[in-house]
Amino acid sequence: YLHYTDEIKITDANWSNPFREIPYVMLEYSVKRNGIAMHFKATKVIEEKIDDQIFKVPDEYEELSYNQMENELNNIFESFNY
């Protein structure tokens, strides 16, 4: 099952989960990835103004493509399988 809301306006909010076709913000859902069952649930939503500087990426960070990130995550998840 899943719960979502159309009251939070975020473009492409589900780009990183299996529900990318749903144009709303997910509040609760379950997914199984690499043999690991995960459950995500928003416990509260707070509307507040955030300084844009919080989103500034530090210079020492390395940019990865989506595929590179997926490969890194798969390696991490595979390390959990003994």
Contact map, one row per residue, 1 for C-alpha under 8 A:
1110000000000000000000000000110000000000000000000000000000000000000000000000000000
1111000000000000000000000111110000000000000000000000000000000000000000000000000000
1111100000000000000000000111100000000000000000000000000000000000000000000000000000
0111110000000000000000011111000000000000000000000000000000000000000000000000000000
0011111100000000000000011110000000000000000000000000000000000000000000000000000000
0001111110000000000000111000000000000000000000000000000000000000000000000000000000
0000111110000000000000000000000000000000000000000000000000000000000000000000000000
0000111111000000000000011000000000000000000000000000000000000000000000000000000000
0000011111100000000000011000000000000000000000000000000000000000000000000000000000
0000000111111000000000011000000000000000000000000000000000000000000000000000000000
0000000011111000000000100000000000000000000000000000000000000000000000000000000000
0000000001111110000100100000000000000000000000000000000000000000000000000000000000
0000000001111110000100111100000000000000000000000000000000000000000000000000000000
0000000000011111111111111100000000000000000000000000000000000000000000000000000000
0000000000011111101100000000000000000000000000000000000000000000000000000000000000
0000000000000111110100000000000000000000000000000000000000000000000000000000000000
0000000000000111111100000000000000000000000000000000000000000000000000000000000000
0000000000000101111100000000001000000000000000000000000000000000000000000000000000
0000000000000110111111000000000000000000000000000000000000000000000000000000000000
0000000000011111111111100000000000000000000000000000000000000000000000000000000000
0000000000000100001111100000000000000000000000000000000000000000000000000000000000
0000000000000100001111110000000000000000000000000000000000000000000000000000000000
0000010000111100000111111000000000000000000000000000000000000000000000000000000000
0001110111001100000001111100000000000000000000000000000000000000000000000000000000
0001110111001100000000111110000000000000000000000000000000000000000000000000000000
0111100000001100000000011111100000000000000000000000000000000000000000000000000000
0111100000000000000000001111100000000001110000000000000000000000000000000000000000
0111000000000000000000000111110000000011110000000000000000000000000000000000000000
1110000000000000000000000111111000000011100000000000000000000000000000000000000000
1100000000000000000000000001111100001111000000000000000000000000000000000000000000
0000000000000000010000000000111110001110000000000000000000000000000000000000000000
0000000000000000000000000000011111111100000000000000000000000000000000000000000000
0000000000000000000000000000001111111100000000000000000000000000000000000000000000
0000000000000000000000000000000111110000000000000000000000000000000000000100110000
0000000000000000000000000000000111111000000000000000000000000000000000000000000000
0000000000000000000000000000000111111100000000000000000000000000000000000000000000
0000000000000000000000000000011110111110000000000000000000000000000000000000000000
0000000000000000000000000000011110011111000000000000000000000000000000000000000000
0000000000000000000000000001111000001111100000000000000000000000000000000000000000
0000000000000000000000000011110000000111110000000000000000000000000000000000000000
0000000000000000000000000011100000000011111000000000000000000000000000000000000000
0000000000000000000000000011000000000001111110000000000000000000000000000000000000
0000000000000000000000000000000000000000111110000000000000000000000000000000000000
0000000000000000000000000000000000000000011111000000000000000000000000000000000000
0000000000000000000000000000000000000000011111100000000000000000000000000000000000
0000000000000000000000000000000000000000000111110000000000000000000000000000000000
0000000000000000000000000000000000000000000011111000000000000000000000000000000000
0000000000000000000000000000000000000000000001111100000000000000000000000000000000
0000000000000000000000000000000000000000000000111110000000000000000000000000000000
0000000000000000000000000000000000000000000000011111010000000000000000000000000000
0000000000000000000000000000000000000000000000001111110000000000000000000000000000
0000000000000000000000000000000000000000000000000111111100000000000000000000000000
0000000000000000000000000000000000000000000000000011111100000000000000000000000000
0000000000000000000000000000000000000000000000000111111100000000000000000000000000
0000000000000000000000000000000000000000000000000001111110000000000000000000000000
0000000000000000000000000000000000000000000000000001111111000000000000000000000000
0000000000000000000000000000000000000000000000000000001111101000000000000000000000
0000000000000000000000000000000000000000000000000000000111111000000000000000000000
0000000000000000000000000000000000000000000000000000000011111000000000000000000000
0000000000000000000000000000000000000000000000000000000001111100000000000000000000
0000000000000000000000000000000000000000000000000000000011111110000000000000000000
0000000000000000000000000000000000000000000000000000000000011111000000000000000000
0000000000000000000000000000000000000000000000000000000000001111100000000000000000
0000000000000000000000000000000000000000000000000000000000000111111110000000000000
0000000000000000000000000000000000000000000000000000000000000011111110000000000000
0000000000000000000000000000000000000000000000000000000000000001111111000000000000
0000000000000000000000000000000000000000000000000000000000000001111111100000000000
0000000000000000000000000000000000000000000000000000000000000001111111110000000000
0000000000000000000000000000000000000000000000000000000000000001111111111000000000
0000000000000000000000000000000000000000000000000000000000000000011111111100000000
0000000000000000000000000000000000000000000000000000000000000000001111111110000000
0000000000000000000000000000000000000000000000000000000000000000000111111111000000
0000000000000000000000000000000000000000000000000000000000000000000011111111100000
0000000000000000000000000000000001000000000000000000000000000000000001111111110000
0000000000000000000000000000000000000000000000000000000000000000000000111111111000
0000000000000000000000000000000000000000000000000000000000000000000000011111111100
0000000000000000000000000000000001000000000000000000000000000000000000001111111110
0000000000000000000000000000000001000000000000000000000000000000000000000111111110
0000000000000000000000000000000000000000000000000000000000000000000000000011111111
0000000000000000000000000000000000000000000000000000000000000000000000000001111111
0000000000000000000000000000000000000000000000000000000000000000000000000000111111
0000000000000000000000000000000000000000000000000000000000000000000000000000001111
